[in-house]
Amino acid sequence: MNVRIRNSETGGTVDMELEGEHTVQEIIEGASSYWNKDEGAYVLRKGKKLLRGQQSVAEVGIIDADELELIPDPEGGA
């Protein structure tokens, strides 16, 4: 499946190809690396839901063509 990740700070986007077993953390790592961000300080937002950790793409309900947002972790990060 293909998803688009939007950087909430710059508005930039990156498209990622994912499999159902990829974890939310792997998506955060990939997007953070792309934008040279500290991965521990960010979470993903899907609509109003915050996503983080080792849950799989399938478990959190990410589907093809979803647009996710990389945002600073409102609870603070590493």
C-alpha positions as a Markdown table, in Angstrom:
| # | Residue | x | y | z |
|---|---|---|---|---|
| 1 | Met | 0.0 | 0.0 | 0.0 |
| 2 | Asn | 1.1 | 3.6 | -0.6 |
| 3 | Val | 0.6 | 6.4 | 2.0 |
| 4 | Arg | 1.6 | 10.0 | 2.1 |
| 5 | Ile | 3.3 | 11.5 | 5.2 |
| 6 | Arg | 3.0 | 15.2 | 5.7 |
| 7 | Asn | 5.5 | 17.2 | 7.8 |
| 8 | Ser | 3.3 | 19.4 | 10.0 |
| 9 | Glu | 6.1 | 21.9 | 10.4 |
| 10 | Thr | 7.0 | 22.5 | 6.8 |
| 11 | Gly | 4.0 | 21.2 | 4.9 |
| 12 | Gly | 6.3 | 19.0 | 2.8 |
| 13 | Thr | 5.2 | 15.4 | 1.9 |
| 14 | Val | 6.9 | 12.1 | 1.3 |
| 15 | Asp | 5.2 | 9.0 | -0.2 |
| 16 | Met | 6.0 | 5.7 | 1.4 |
| 17 | Glu | 5.2 | 2.1 | 0.3 |
| 18 | Leu | 4.2 | 0.0 | 3.3 |
| 19 | Glu | 3.2 | -3.6 | 4.1 |
| 20 | Gly | 0.7 | -4.6 | 6.7 |
| 21 | Glu | 3.4 | -5.8 | 9.1 |
| 22 | His | 5.4 | -2.5 | 9.1 |
| 23 | Thr | 5.1 | -0.8 | 12.5 |
| 24 | Val | 4.1 | 2.8 | 13.3 |
| 25 | Gln | 7.6 | 3.2 | 14.7 |
| 26 | Glu | 9.2 | 2.2 | 11.4 |
| 27 | Ile | 7.1 | 4.8 | 9.6 |
| 28 | Ile | 8.1 | 7.5 | 12.1 |
| 29 | Glu | 11.8 | 6.4 | 11.7 |
| 30 | Gly | 11.6 | 6.6 | 7.9 |
| 31 | Ala | 9.9 | 10.0 | 7.8 |
| 32 | Ser | 12.1 | 11.4 | 10.5 |
| 33 | Ser | 15.2 | 10.3 | 8.6 |
| 34 | Tyr | 13.9 | 11.8 | 5.4 |
| 35 | Trp | 13.5 | 15.2 | 7.1 |
| 36 | Asn | 16.5 | 14.9 | 9.4 |
| 37 | Lys | 14.4 | 15.0 | 12.5 |
| 38 | Asp | 14.8 | 13.3 | 15.9 |
| 39 | Glu | 12.5 | 10.3 | 15.6 |
| 40 | Gly | 11.9 | 10.2 | 19.4 |
| 41 | Ala | 10.3 | 13.6 | 19.4 |
| 42 | Tyr | 7.6 | 12.8 | 16.8 |
| 43 | Val | 4.4 | 10.8 | 16.4 |
| 44 | Leu | 2.0 | 10.2 | 13.5 |
| 45 | Arg | -1.5 | 11.6 | 13.4 |
| 46 | Lys | -4.3 | 9.9 | 11.4 |
| 47 | Gly | -7.3 | 12.2 | 11.7 |
| 48 | Lys | -7.7 | 12.9 | 15.4 |
| 49 | Lys | -5.8 | 9.7 | 16.4 |
| 50 | Leu | -2.2 | 9.8 | 17.5 |
| 51 | Leu | -0.1 | 6.8 | 16.5 |
| 52 | Arg | 3.2 | 5.6 | 18.0 |
| 53 | Gly | 5.0 | 2.5 | 19.0 |
| 54 | Gln | 5.2 | -1.1 | 17.8 |
| 55 | Gln | 1.6 | -1.5 | 16.5 |
| 56 | Ser | 1.5 | -2.7 | 12.9 |
| 57 | Val | 0.0 | -0.8 | 10.0 |
| 58 | Ala | -2.8 | -3.4 | 9.9 |
| 59 | Glu | -3.5 | -3.1 | 13.7 |
| 60 | Val | -4.0 | 0.7 | 13.6 |
| 61 | Gly | -6.1 | 0.7 | 10.4 |
| 62 | Ile | -3.8 | 2.4 | 8.0 |
| 63 | Ile | -5.0 | 1.8 | 4.4 |
| 64 | Asp | -3.9 | 2.4 | 0.9 |
| 65 | Ala | -3.8 | 6.2 | 0.0 |
| 66 | Asp | -4.1 | 7.3 | 3.6 |
| 67 | Glu | -2.5 | 10.7 | 4.4 |
| 68 | Leu | -0.7 | 10.7 | 7.8 |
| 69 | Glu | 0.9 | 13.7 | 9.5 |
| 70 | Leu | 4.3 | 13.7 | 11.3 |
| 71 | Ile | 3.8 | 16.0 | 14.3 |
| 72 | Pro | 5.9 | 16.9 | 17.4 |
| 73 | Asp | 5.0 | 14.5 | 20.2 |
| 74 | Pro | 2.5 | 16.5 | 22.4 |
| 75 | Glu | 3.7 | 14.5 | 25.4 |
| 76 | Gly | 7.3 | 15.3 | 24.8 |
| 77 | Gly | 9.9 | 13.0 | 23.3 |
| 78 | Ala | 13.4 | 11.8 | 23.5 |
